[in-house]
Amino acid sequence: MVTTKLYTAIYVVLFGMATAQVLVESAGYLESAYWPALAVILVLSTVKAVVVAGYYQHLRFEPRSVSVLMLGGLFAALALTLAAAYSVT
């Protein structure tokens, strides 16, 4: 199982990534280099989401079928979001 030490280390890493995102946003990179800054923020957000789902939601220790079910829900939510965004424009 996961120890308190590992949870603390994961928390520190997530906090560091969130701080990096704030620094990218507040340092003015979004105005001067929009696409690279957006790519950095999206990559950090994706890594944070995977770590949170894997450890804090315990998907790492569940059977693969539960993880596949969660991915199916994620893709369905993304499809609905893209469909809604397309219908608004």
Backbone as JSON Lines, residues from 0, in Angstrom:
{"i":0,"aa":"M","n":[0.83,-1.19,0.0],"ca":[0.0,0.0,0.0],"c":[0.87,1.25,0.0]}
{"i":1,"aa":"V","n":[0.22,2.36,-0.06],"ca":[0.91,3.64,-0.13],"c":[1.13,4.17,1.28]}
{"i":2,"aa":"T","n":[2.32,4.68,1.51],"ca":[2.64,5.21,2.83],"c":[2.41,6.71,2.88]}
{"i":3,"aa":"T","n":[2.42,7.24,4.09],"ca":[2.25,8.68,4.28],"c":[3.41,9.43,3.65]}
{"i":4,"aa":"K","n":[4.59,8.82,3.67],"ca":[5.77,9.43,3.05],"c":[5.56,9.64,1.55]}
{"i":5,"aa":"L","n":[5.01,8.64,0.89],"ca":[4.76,8.74,-0.55],"c":[3.69,9.78,-0.84]}
{"i":6,"aa":"Y","n":[2.62,9.8,-0.04],"ca":[1.58,10.82,-0.23],"c":[2.16,12.23,-0.06]}
{"i":7,"aa":"T","n":[3.04,12.39,0.9],"ca":[3.66,13.7,1.13],"c":[4.54,14.08,-0.05]}
{"i":8,"aa":"A","n":[5.3,13.13,-0.56],"ca":[6.15,13.41,-1.73],"c":[5.31,13.77,-2.95]}
{"i":9,"aa":"I","n":[4.2,13.06,-3.15],"ca":[3.31,13.36,-4.28],"c":[2.71,14.75,-4.11]}
{"i":10,"aa":"Y","n":[2.32,15.08,-2.89],"ca":[1.76,16.41,-2.62],"c":[2.78,17.5,-2.95]}
{"i":11,"aa":"V","n":[4.03,17.3,-2.55],"ca":[5.07,18.3,-2.81],"c":[5.3,18.45,-4.31]}
{"i":12,"aa":"V","n":[5.31,17.35,-5.03],"ca":[5.49,17.41,-6.49],"c":[4.31,18.13,-7.14]}
{"i":13,"aa":"L","n":[3.08,17.81,-6.73],"ca":[1.9,18.49,-7.28],"c":[1.92,19.98,-6.97]}
{"i":14,"aa":"F","n":[2.34,20.32,-5.75],"ca":[2.44,21.72,-5.37],"c":[3.48,22.44,-6.23]}
{"i":15,"aa":"G","n":[4.6,21.78,-6.49],"ca":[5.63,22.36,-7.34],"c":[5.14,22.59,-8.77]}
{"i":16,"aa":"M","n":[4.4,21.63,-9.3],"ca":[3.87,21.78,-10.66],"c":[2.84,22.9,-10.72]}
{"i":17,"aa":"A","n":[1.99,23.01,-9.71],"ca":[1.01,24.1,-9.67],"c":[1.72,25.45,-9.58]}
{"i":18,"aa":"T","n":[2.78,25.52,-8.8],"ca":[3.56,26.75,-8.7],"c":[4.19,27.11,-10.04]}
{"i":19,"aa":"A","n":[4.7,26.1,-10.75],"ca":[5.28,26.35,-12.07],"c":[4.22,26.89,-13.04]}
{"i":20,"aa":"Q","n":[3.01,26.36,-12.96],"ca":[1.94,26.86,-13.82],"c":[1.63,28.32,-13.52]}
{"i":21,"aa":"V","n":[1.56,28.66,-12.27],"ca":[1.27,30.05,-11.89],"c":[2.4,30.96,-12.35]}
{"i":22,"aa":"L","n":[3.63,30.51,-12.22],"ca":[4.76,31.33,-12.67],"c":[4.74,31.54,-14.19]}
{"i":23,"aa":"V","n":[4.37,30.52,-14.92],"ca":[4.27,30.66,-16.39],"c":[3.2,31.67,-16.74]}
{"i":24,"aa":"E","n":[2.07,31.62,-16.03],"ca":[0.97,32.54,-16.31],"c":[1.29,33.96,-15.89]}
{"i":25,"aa":"S","n":[1.9,34.12,-14.74],"ca":[2.11,35.47,-14.21],"c":[3.37,36.15,-14.74]}
{"i":26,"aa":"A","n":[4.28,35.38,-15.32],"ca":[5.52,35.97,-15.8],"c":[5.36,36.65,-17.15]}
{"i":27,"aa":"G","n":[4.19,36.59,-17.73],"ca":[3.95,37.25,-19.0],"c":[4.27,36.4,-20.2]}
{"i":28,"aa":"Y","n":[4.52,35.11,-19.99],"ca":[4.82,34.25,-21.13],"c":[3.61,34.05,-22.03]}
{"i":29,"aa":"L","n":[2.42,34.16,-21.46],"ca":[1.22,33.95,-22.27],"c":[1.03,35.06,-23.3]}
{"i":30,"aa":"E","n":[1.52,36.26,-23.0],"ca":[1.39,37.35,-23.96],"c":[2.46,37.27,-25.04]}
{"i":31,"aa":"S","n":[3.69,36.92,-24.65],"ca":[4.79,36.93,-25.61],"c":[4.9,35.62,-26.39]}
{"i":32,"aa":"A","n":[4.78,34.5,-25.74],"ca":[4.9,33.2,-26.39],"c":[3.69,32.36,-25.99]}
{"i":33,"aa":"Y","n":[2.57,32.64,-26.6],"ca":[1.31,32.03,-26.18],"c":[1.32,30.51,-26.33]}
{"i":34,"aa":"W","n":[1.66,30.0,-27.51],"ca":[1.55,28.56,-27.77],"c":[2.52,27.73,-26.94]}
{"i":35,"aa":"P","n":[3.77,28.13,-26.8],"ca":[4.65,27.34,-25.92],"c":[4.2,27.37,-24.45]}
{"i":36,"aa":"A","n":[3.73,28.52,-23.98],"ca":[3.25,28.61,-22.6],"c":[2.0,27.76,-22.42]}
{"i":37,"aa":"L","n":[1.12,27.77,-23.4],"ca":[-0.08,26.94,-23.34],"c":[0.3,25.46,-23.33]}
{"i":38,"aa":"A","n":[1.28,25.07,-24.13],"ca":[1.73,23.68,-24.16],"c":[2.29,23.25,-22.8]}
{"i":39,"aa":"V","n":[3.07,24.12,-22.17],"ca":[3.64,23.8,-20.86],"c":[2.52,23.63,-19.83]}
{"i":40,"aa":"I","n":[1.56,24.52,-19.86],"ca":[0.46,24.45,-18.89],"c":[-0.38,23.19,-19.13]}
{"i":41,"aa":"L","n":[-0.65,22.84,-20.38],"ca":[-1.44,21.64,-20.67],"c":[-0.7,20.37,-20.27]}
{"i":42,"aa":"V","n":[0.61,20.32,-20.51],"ca":[1.38,19.14,-20.13],"c":[1.4,18.99,-18.61]}
{"i":43,"aa":"L","n":[1.65,20.09,-17.89],"ca":[1.65,20.03,-16.43],"c":[0.28,19.63,-15.89]}
{"i":44,"aa":"S","n":[-0.78,20.15,-16.49],"ca":[-2.13,19.8,-16.04],"c":[-2.42,18.32,-16.27]}
{"i":45,"aa":"T","n":[-2.0,17.79,-17.39],"ca":[-2.22,16.39,-17.69],"c":[-1.46,15.49,-16.72]}
{"i":46,"aa":"V","n":[-0.21,15.83,-16.46],"ca":[0.59,15.04,-15.52],"c":[-0.03,15.09,-14.13]}
{"i":47,"aa":"K","n":[-0.47,16.26,-13.71],"ca":[-1.1,16.38,-12.39],"c":[-2.38,15.55,-12.32]}
{"i":48,"aa":"A","n":[-3.19,15.57,-13.37],"ca":[-4.44,14.8,-13.38],"c":[-4.16,13.3,-13.3]}
{"i":49,"aa":"V","n":[-3.14,12.83,-14.02],"ca":[-2.8,11.41,-13.99],"c":[-2.3,11.0,-12.6]}
{"i":50,"aa":"V","n":[-1.48,11.84,-11.99],"ca":[-0.96,11.51,-10.65],"c":[-2.1,11.5,-9.62]}
{"i":51,"aa":"V","n":[-2.99,12.47,-9.69],"ca":[-4.11,12.52,-8.75],"c":[-5.01,11.3,-8.95]}
{"i":52,"aa":"A","n":[-5.33,10.96,-10.19],"ca":[-6.19,9.81,-10.44],"c":[-5.5,8.51,-10.03]}
{"i":53,"aa":"G","n":[-4.21,8.43,-10.26],"ca":[-3.5,7.2,-9.96],"c":[-3.33,6.94,-8.48]}
{"i":54,"aa":"Y","n":[-2.98,7.96,-7.73],"ca":[-2.66,7.76,-6.32],"c":[-3.78,8.18,-5.38]}
{"i":55,"aa":"Y","n":[-4.29,9.4,-5.53],"ca":[-5.3,9.87,-4.59],"c":[-6.66,9.22,-4.82]}
{"i":56,"aa":"Q","n":[-6.94,8.83,-6.06],"ca":[-8.19,8.12,-6.33],"c":[-7.96,6.61,-6.42]}
{"i":57,"aa":"H","n":[-6.75,6.17,-6.15],"ca":[-6.37,4.76,-6.03],"c":[-6.58,3.95,-7.3]}
{"i":58,"aa":"L","n":[-6.58,4.57,-8.47],"ca":[-6.74,3.81,-9.7],"c":[-5.53,2.94,-10.0]}
{"i":59,"aa":"R","n":[-4.4,3.29,-9.45],"ca":[-3.19,2.51,-9.67],"c":[-3.32,1.11,-9.06]}
{"i":60,"aa":"F","n":[-4.11,0.99,-8.03],"ca":[-4.24,-0.27,-7.32],"c":[-5.53,-1.01,-7.65]}
{"i":61,"aa":"E","n":[-6.32,-0.49,-8.56],"ca":[-7.58,-1.13,-8.96],"c":[-7.32,-2.05,-10.15]}
{"i":62,"aa":"P","n":[-8.24,-2.96,-10.43],"ca":[-8.11,-3.78,-11.64],"c":[-8.14,-2.89,-12.9]}
{"i":63,"aa":"R","n":[-7.52,-3.36,-13.94],"ca":[-7.44,-2.58,-15.19],"c":[-8.83,-2.25,-15.74]}
{"i":64,"aa":"S","n":[-9.8,-3.09,-15.51],"ca":[-11.13,-2.83,-16.05],"c":[-11.72,-1.54,-15.47]}
{"i":65,"aa":"V","n":[-11.42,-1.24,-14.22],"ca":[-11.91,0.0,-13.61],"c":[-11.23,1.2,-14.26]}
{"i":66,"aa":"S","n":[-9.94,1.09,-14.54],"ca":[-9.22,2.18,-15.21],"c":[-9.75,2.39,-16.62]}
{"i":67,"aa":"V","n":[-10.04,1.31,-17.32],"ca":[-10.6,1.42,-18.68],"c":[-11.98,2.07,-18.63]}
{"i":68,"aa":"L","n":[-12.77,1.72,-17.63],"ca":[-14.08,2.33,-17.46],"c":[-13.95,3.83,-17.22]}
{"i":69,"aa":"M","n":[-12.99,4.22,-16.41],"ca":[-12.75,5.65,-16.14],"c":[-12.3,6.37,-17.41]}
{"i":70,"aa":"L","n":[-11.44,5.74,-18.19],"ca":[-11.01,6.36,-19.46],"c":[-12.18,6.51,-20.42]}
{"i":71,"aa":"G","n":[-13.07,5.54,-20.45],"ca":[-14.27,5.65,-21.29],"c":[-15.12,6.84,-20.89]}
{"i":72,"aa":"G","n":[-15.29,7.04,-19.59],"ca":[-16.03,8.2,-19.1],"c":[-15.34,9.5,-19.45]}
{"i":73,"aa":"L","n":[-14.01,9.5,-19.37],"ca":[-13.25,10.7,-19.73],"c":[-13.43,11.05,-21.2]}
{"i":74,"aa":"F","n":[-13.34,10.04,-22.07],"ca":[-13.51,10.3,-23.5],"c":[-14.93,10.75,-23.82]}
{"i":75,"aa":"A","n":[-15.92,10.2,-23.13],"ca":[-17.3,10.62,-23.35],"c":[-17.48,12.08,-22.93]}
{"i":76,"aa":"A","n":[-16.89,12.46,-21.8],"ca":[-16.99,13.85,-21.33],"c":[-16.29,14.79,-22.31]}
{"i":77,"aa":"L","n":[-15.13,14.39,-22.82],"ca":[-14.43,15.22,-23.81],"c":[-15.23,15.35,-25.1]}
{"i":78,"aa":"A","n":[-15.85,14.26,-25.53],"ca":[-16.67,14.31,-26.75],"c":[-17.86,15.25,-26.57]}
{"i":79,"aa":"L","n":[-18.51,15.19,-25.43],"ca":[-19.63,16.08,-25.17],"c":[-19.18,17.54,-25.08]}
{"i":80,"aa":"T","n":[-18.01,17.76,-24.48],"ca":[-17.48,19.12,-24.39],"c":[-17.17,19.68,-25.77]}
{"i":81,"aa":"L","n":[-16.52,18.86,-26.61],"ca":[-16.21,19.32,-27.97],"c":[-17.48,19.55,-28.78]}
{"i":82,"aa":"A","n":[-18.48,18.71,-28.6],"ca":[-19.74,18.9,-29.32],"c":[-20.43,20.19,-28.86]}
{"i":83,"aa":"A","n":[-20.39,20.46,-27.57],"ca":[-20.99,21.69,-27.06],"c":[-20.23,22.92,-27.55]}
{"i":84,"aa":"A","n":[-18.91,22.83,-27.59],"ca":[-18.1,23.95,-28.08],"c":[-18.36,24.19,-29.57]}
{"i":85,"aa":"Y","n":[-18.54,23.12,-30.33],"ca":[-18.81,23.26,-31.75],"c":[-20.18,23.88,-31.99]}
{"i":86,"aa":"S","n":[-21.16,23.55,-31.18],"ca":[-22.51,24.07,-31.39],"c":[-22.63,25.54,-30.97]}
{"i":87,"aa":"V","n":[-21.72,25.99,-30.09],"ca":[-21.78,27.39,-29.66],"c":[-21.21,28.3,-30.73]}
{"i":88,"aa":"T","n":[-20.17,27.85,-31.41],"ca":[-19.51,28.72,-32.42],"c":[-20.22,28.72,-33.73]}
